[in-house]
Amino acid sequence: MLKYLFMIIFLIPLCLLNNSWWLVHSMMFLFSFLFMICFYSYSDFNMISYYFGVDYFSFSLILLSFWVCSLMITASGSVYLSLYHSNFFLFMVLFLMIMLYCSFASLNLLSFYIFFESSLVPTLLLILGWGYQPERLQSGVYLIFYTLFASLPLLLVLFYVYYYINTLYFPLLIDFGSYYFMFYVFMILAFLVKMPMFLVHLWLPSAHVEAPISGSMILAGVLLKLGGYGIFRVMKIISFLGLKFNYFWLSLGLSGGVIVSFICFRQVDLKSLIAYSSVAHMSMVIGGLMTMNWWGCIGSLTLMIGHGLCSSGLFCLSNIIYERLGSRSLLINKGMINLMPSMTLWWFLLSSSNMAAPPSLNLIGELSLLNSLVSWSSFTFLALIFLSFFSAVYTLYMYSYSQHGSFYAGVYTCSLGYFREYHLLFLHWLPLNILCLKGEYFFI
């Protein structure tokens, strides 16, 4: 645990050097590989491991954070080339990585809360500092207010928990029985806003549209997963009330996912379409976690990792087009197959993963979530039919609309894409489809 933390901390002085961009980039990938192969200790889902707070759930999400943070530096080549405070940018990425690592590896609910909240600060600075339009100020305020207002009650609840059982250490937490209803609502609300659940999702599309590519990648790739991870950890305290009231969140999440799919059909901005599709995917994760059964928890972990890689890759694709044409509108980004034929292959591969086609992790996750939700109540199949169908519809709409047709007459030149970009997309797609072979890892 500490060795990885020290590795990241010792990278921070390198940010002060002038030409350290690719050095930090290479070291981040090195850490990712080291972390990948060093998972040697005995550990299970009870958080009892020789490795601080890292069990299977945390390990997968920390590895995802390492991977996405490394790819953020790859994707932000334009920051480096335009010398737009690139050293400070690297510092932000490393600081964010430390916060994410600590929040996934913490053994204490309060320390988890602190790191969970402080991961917002570098994200906000990424949006405000490297975002595109002046509206980024408004979307930054949205992001902070939605997530902070929802999280303050959680802090009070944690004090209450500490007052009653004198500890916030994960393995020692006990079920509070029918303590009182607001306790349950406050505890779960912070994580549902972070996920985000339908009705409290408005901060997400605005933050995505205004964020630079790195901000979008980390938002979609890891920050949404903090909510799911938090629900998984606190369900132990509220499982009694959860058995009574979880049906509400579950049905709201699934029906909200269907409504958000309809919103997706109406989007003309590539980024906001991908952002809304994230909300639709996370609604299934909320459903799986709320069933509180084994299939649901593991399926939600699988889908979170699959979605993290897939939607991060789709944001990279939309950014590649944005850097060429200066617009993300689907009305202008037509007929890309004529201008960037090789890139169309990557559009196809990542779009197919987004609609849970085999052999992607999203398929394994969605199948196990289908299992868990239909076994919880056979009526959920109505919402699930629409969710699965519409996710294919809006993904195909995005793919075919952006790749086919006659291209915009105002485009007079367009490069085919750099090696860096193909490499970036390959590193999103490969783990997403290779991990399918290791499905039993997720279903121990």
N, C-alpha and C positions, 0 to 999 in steps of 0.2 A: 504494500500500500504506500508506505512512505517513500520507497525508492522512486516510484513513478512521479509522486508529488514533487520530490526534489529535482527530478529530471526536468520537469516543466518549469519549476522556479528558477533553476540555473540557466534556462534558455532566455529568461527575461533580460539579463544584461546584454545578451547578443543583439537585442532589439535596438540598443543604443548605437551599434556599429552601423556604418552607412550601407554597405553592400551585403547585409546579412540575410536578405530575403530568402534566397534558395537554400542557404545553410539551415535556417530555422525550418523551412519546408521539408528538407530531407530528414532532419532530426525528428520532426513530428511523425513522419512515416516510419522511421526506425522505432520510435516508441510504440506505435501501433502494432508493429510486428512482434516486438518484445513482449508486449502485453498479451498478444494473441497466444504466444507459445508458453508463457510463464504461468498458466493457470494450472498449477500442479497440486494445490492443496485439496484436502478433503473438505467438501462443503455441501450443504443442502439448503432447502428453502427456509430453514429455521434460523438463518443468519448466523449459524454457529460454524465459523470457519477460522482457519489460522491466518486469515487474510483481512483483518479488520471487518468491515461490513459487507464483504463481497461474496454473495452467493450466485447461483445461476442467473437470477433475474438481474442483479446489479452488474454482473460481469458482462452480460450481453450488451447492456445499455452503455456501460463505460467504454466498451470496445467500439460501439457505434459512435460515441462522442469523439473518441480519438480519431476515428476514421473520417468523420464528417469535418472535424476541425482541420485535419490535414488537407482535405480536399477543398476547404474554404480558401486556403492560401493558394492552391493551384488555380482555383476559379477566379481569384481576384488579381489576375495578372495586370489588368488595366490600372489598378491602384499603384502597382510597382512601376509600370512603364511611364505613367504620368507623374510619378514622384509625388503623389498626393498624400503626404504624411504617412508614407508606407511603414516607417518604424513604429509609429504610434498605433497603426492598424495591427501590426504583428503583436504588439503588447496587448491590445484588446482581445485578440484571438486567444492568446496564451492565458490571459486572466480569466476569460470565459471558460477555457478548458479546465482550469483549476477549480472554479466554482462548480462546474458540472461533475467533475470527478469527485469532489468532496460531497456533493449532495447525493450522488448515487452510492457512495461508500460509507455514509455516516451510519453510526449505530444508535444514534440518539435522535428522537423526534425533533427536539429543539434545534440541534445543529442541522438537521435536514431542512427545517423550516428556514433557518438563516441563509443557508447556501442556495436553497430553492428561490428565495427572494433576491439574493444578491446576484443571481445569474441574469436578472433583468437589467442591471445597470450597464454592463458592457453591451448588451443587445441594444439598449436604448441609444448608447453612444454610437454604435455602428450605424443605426438608422439615421440619427441626427447628423453625424459627421460625414458619412459617405453615401447618404441617400440621394435620390435624384430631384424630385420636385419640391417646391416650398411647402407643400402640404405635409411633408414629413414631420413637421413640428406637431401638427394636429394628430397624426397617427401615433406619434410617440407618446403624447398625452393620453390618447385612447388606451394604448398598451399599458402604461403605468397605472392609470386609474382603474381600469377593469381588474387587472390582476392584483393590485395592492388592496383595493377596497374589499375584494372577495377574500383576501388572505388575512386581513386583520382579525375577523372573528375566529379564524383558526388559531391565531396566537393566544387569544383569550381561552379557547378550549384547551389548548396545551397546558396553560397555567392551571386550569381546573383539574386536568388529568394528574398533573404533578402534585397538586394539593391533596388528591385522594389516595394515590398509590405511591407517592414519594419517589417515583422514577419515571423517566421517559425512555429508558433503554428498551430497544425493540423486543428482544426475547422475553422480557419480564412484563410486557403489557398484558392486561387481562380484559376480558369482555365486560363492559359496564352494565350489561343487561338492559332493562328498560329505564335508562337513567333519566333523560328527558329529550323530547323530540328535537328541540333547537340545537342541542349538543351534536346530534347526528347531522342535522342540516348544515351547521357551520363547518363541521369537520370535512364534509364532503364537497361543500360549495367551492372552496378555494381550488380544489383539484379539477372540478368540473369546468370552472372558468378557464383554467389553464389548458384543458384538453383540446379545444373548447367544445362545450356542449351547445346544441342549437338553442337560441334565445340569448346566449351570452357569448356569441361567436363574432360579434361585429368588429372587435379589435383586430382579429386575425387577418382578414382580407386587406384592411387598410394598412396594417403594418407590413404585409407582404408586398403590396404594390409600391409602397414608398421605400422599402429597404433596398440596399445594394444586394448584389447576388450573394455575398457572404452572409448577410443578415437573413435573407430568405432561406438559405441552406440550413443555418443553425436553428432557425425558428421551426422549419418544417421537420428537420432531421432529428433534433434532440429536445428542444424546449417543450414541444407538445407532449413528449414522452414522460416528462417530469410529472405531469398530472396523473397519467396512468400508473406510474410507479408509486406515487403517493397514495392513490386509492388502494393499490395492492397492499401497501404497508399498514394503512390505518384500518383496513377492513376488520382486523383482528379485534379492535376495540369496540366496533359498532356492529358486529355481526348479528347480535340479537335484534336490534332495531332494523338492521339491514334486511333480515328475513321478512319483516313486516312491510317496509316502505320502499325497498329497492325497485319494486315493479314500476313505480312512478318514473324514476330516472331512466329505467330501461325502456319503457314505452315512449317517453319523451325523446330519448336519444334516437331510437329507431325511426319514429315518425319524423323527427327533425332531420334525420339523414335523408329521408325521401324528399322532404320539402327543399333541402339544400341542393339535392340533385336537380330539382326543377330550376333552382336559381342558377345552377351551372349552365343550363341550356341557354340562358339569356346573356351570358357574359361575352363581351367583345375583347376584353383585355386578357391576354394569355396568362399573365401572372395571377389575376384574380380568379380565373377559371381553375387553375391548379390549386389555389388557396382554398376555394370553396370545396373542391374535391377532397382536400385534406379533412375538412369538417365532416364530410359524408363518411370518410373511412374511419375517422376517430369515433363516430357515433356507434359503429360496430364494436369497437374496443370497449367503449363505456358499457354497452350491453353485455359483453362477455365478462367484464369484471364484476358487474352487478349481479350476475347469476351466482357468483361465489362458488362455482364448481371448478374442478380440475381442468376440464377441457377449456372452460372460459378463460381462466387465468393464463394458461399456457398459450392458448390461441391468441389472446390479446398481446402477449409478449412477442409472439412470432409476427403478428400483423404490425406491431409498432416498429419492429426492426425492418421489416419489409417496406413499410410505408416510409420510414426514415430515409432509406437508400433511394427508393423509387421517386418520391416527390422531390427530394433534393436534386436528383438527376434531371427531372423535368424542369425545375427552376433553372438549372444550368443551361438546358437547351433554349429556354425562352430568353435567357440572358445573351446567349451567343447570337441569336437573331437580333436582339435589341442593340447589341454592339455594332452589328452590320447596318441596320436600317434606321436606328434611332427611334423605333416605335415598337410597341408591343401589341398594337391593335390587330385583331384577326382580319380586319378589312384590308390592311396594308400588307400583312405578312402572308400573302397567298402564293401558291405556286413555288414554294421553296425547293421543290424537287428539281426545278429547272436550274436553280442557282447553286444549290449545295446538295447534289445528289447523294454524296456519301453520308451526309448528316441525316438524311431521311431514314437511313437504316437505323440510326440510333433513336430517332423519333419513334420509329415503329417498335423497336425492342423495349424502350421504356414505357411507351403507351400500352403495349400488350401486358407488361408487368403491372401497370397501374390498374388494368381491369382484371387482375388476378388470373392471367393465363398461365398454364404450366410452362416451364418449370420454375416459377418464381416463388419466393417466400410468401408473397401475398396470398397465393393459392392455398398453401398449407394453413396459414393463419385464418383465412376466411372459411375454409372447410371445418376447422375445429371450432370456430365461432358459430357456424351453422349448427354443428352438433350440439354445442352447449345451449344455444338459445332455443332450438326446437325441443330439446329434452326438458328445458325449463318450462316452456309453454308452447303447445303446438300452434297457437294462434300467431306467434311471431313470424311464422313463415310468410304471412301476407306482406309484412314490411320488408322481409329479407328478399323476397322475389323482386320487389320493385327496386330495392337498393342495388342488388347485383345487376339487374337489367340496365338500370339507368347509369350505373357507373361505366358499363360498356358503351352506352349510347354517347355520353358526353365526352368520353375519352376518344372514341372514333370520330366524333364531331370535331374535336380539337385537332386530331391528327390529320384527317382528310382535308379540313378547311385550310390548315396552315401549309400542307404539303402540295396539294393538287390545285388545279385551276391555272388561269393565266396570271403571271406575276404583275405586280404593281408597276405601271409605266414610269413612275418617278424614280425607280431604281436604275441607276446607270452602271454601277459596278458593285461587285460583291466577291469577297475572297471565299475560298472553299472551306476554310476552317484550318486552324493550326494543329500541329501535333499535340500541343498542350491540351487542346479542347477534346480531341479524340481520346487521349489518355485519361482525362478527367471523366468522360462519359463511360469509358471502359471500366474504370475503377468503381463507378456506381453500379454498373450492370452486372459485373462478374460476381461479386459476393452475393448479390441479390438472387442470382440464379444458381450459384454453386452450392449455397447453404441448403438448398432444397435436398441435396444428397445426404445432408446430415440432419434429416428431419427428426430422428430419434433423440437427438440432443435436446430438442425442445419438448419431447414427450417422455422424459425419463419416468 
